[in-house]
Amino acid sequence: MNSAHAAAPELQANLHWLNADPQRIEAHRGRVLALVFWNAASAYCHTLLEELQRLQARYPVGLSMLGIHQPKFDAELDGRVVLKVANRLGLSFPVANDPGWTTWQHYGINAWPSVALVDTRGRLRDVFTGDDQASRLEASVQRLIDEVGGAVQQAGPARRLGAEPRLPLAFPSGLAVGENHLYVADTGHHRILECTHSGRVLREFGTGHGDLVDGAPEDAAFRSPRGLCLVRESLYVADTGNHALRRIRLLDGVVETLLGNGRAGAPREGVGQAAELPLNQPWALAGTLERLYLAMAGSNQVWEYELGQSRLKLCAGSGELGIADGPSRSAMFAQPAALALVQQTLYVADAASSAVRSIQLSQGQVQTLVGQGLYEFGEQDGQRREARLQYPLAIALDPASPVLWIADGYNGCLRRLRLGGGDVSTHPLPQALEQPAALAAGPGSLWIANSGAHEVLRYDLGNGKLSRLPIGE
């Protein structure tokens, strides 16, 4: 910025504020203001928002934050969809939806996530782009507070709107089913539940307070856990908010951390202590007795973890955001969100490219089954090349037929992909789904984490009945 420091552009009156009364730059004078430009579906944005929440906790008086959301997907033009995501991410500051991208243009932003810092006098001082900005942002905030000798003004109490209802489940986003039990990642309550198939809670793992703590079920803590994978007497957890892989020993309920240290980092190959092998937004798991596969949304890759050797290896993905097939390690993914393993084929729901991909593990080849590109999405059935999804978040193989079930997140529906070259079809349900985020298939039944409605549904594949499980009620 030039030495004169131009005034920060005032916010448009027609911005759609989702969880607060309309905001103005002028009203935040006397404090440093961070304007966060983000997208609800972007794992990069989720990582930055996590860091910003930590930063605001360190500067509760001197730092104000406002979120400006830019829609990528059609579903995100609806403010209610964006509000759900803001609530799931626990955003405590005012958020506006900007479908016309007006504020983005006024501030000269060219990529998400970005943060524009406005000083205590209302002048635009800096713009940071990218998700790995925590230390630079903190240094800049501290400098702007120091400029006024720490004389910042406390904000008045803000009215918060649009909170989620208090329910037994909050944004459940992970499921695993065994012969006798259903496991649910109660993501918004930072815990894992062991239930009967009909939804009676038997055990609870985690205190319900977001943290990274190992130990007994009542002492352990998770942070926004998502993907689950059941392997004999172990339940593996993609502990997304902690950027960690956790294991629950089901015989005694003890929780252990296998990978990750609570902060997002660049995954790397090798053997080491958990803290030495960072992860970045692990969203889903699939596995066998010997190895686990991790969908790493934050690094656009799929990783393999050898359980016996405690060795982390790259399975597929160059790390670049995109959609490109070919040899596994040079292929490109876009936020892999779900996995399904069938013998030597690993199916991947690639959320940001609205695609379903396959990795041939023995040949080391990636192939796209459905999906055409980062900005190619819709709701269309038919042949694979013509079919369109919109931000799919979960897949599950039907145990009785060569069908891959797909939770089509932003279309709020259940889709079917017939394997072996078959078509994509929408499966009729008695009700629409609300941001479904996980699936688990068992004999005759499909369990659906209807995340936006804070519930788990059981779908009877025989008679078509859809019922809500009374988990925790």
Secondary structure as UniProt FT lines:
FT   TURN            3..4
FT   TURN            13..14
FT   STRAND          16..17
FT   HELIX           26..28
FT   TURN            29..30
FT   STRAND          32..38
FT   TURN            40..41
FT   HELIX           43..58
FT   TURN            60..62
FT   STRAND          63..69
FT   HELIX           74..77
FT   HELIX           79..88
FT   TURN            89..90
FT   STRAND          95..97
FT   TURN            99..100
FT   HELIX           102..106
FT   TURN            107..108
FT   STRAND          114..118
FT   TURN            120..121
FT   STRAND          123..129
FT   HELIX           134..147
FT   TURN            148..150
FT   STRAND          174..177
FT   STRAND          181..186
FT   HELIX           187..189
FT   STRAND          191..196
FT   TURN            197..198
FT   STRAND          201..205
FT   TURN            217..219
FT   STRAND          228..231
FT   TURN            232..233
FT   STRAND          234..239
FT   HELIX           240..242
FT   STRAND          244..249
FT   TURN            250..252
FT   STRAND          255..259
FT   STRAND          270..271
FT   HELIX           274..276
FT   STRAND          282..287
FT   STRAND          291..296
FT   TURN            297..300
FT   STRAND          301..306
FT   TURN            307..310
FT   STRAND          311..316
FT   STRAND          326..327
FT   HELIX           328..330
FT   STRAND          332..333
FT   STRAND          336..342
FT   TURN            343..344
FT   STRAND          345..350
FT   HELIX           351..353
FT   STRAND          355..360
FT   TURN            361..364
FT   STRAND          365..370
FT   TURN            374..375
FT   TURN            384..386
FT   STRAND          392..397
FT   TURN            399..400
FT   STRAND          403..408
FT   HELIX           409..411
FT   STRAND          413..418
FT   TURN            419..421
FT   STRAND          424..427
FT   STRAND          438..442
FT   TURN            443..444
FT   STRAND          445..450
FT   HELIX           451..453
FT   STRAND          455..460
FT   TURN            461..463
FT   STRAND          466..468
FT   TURN            471..472
//
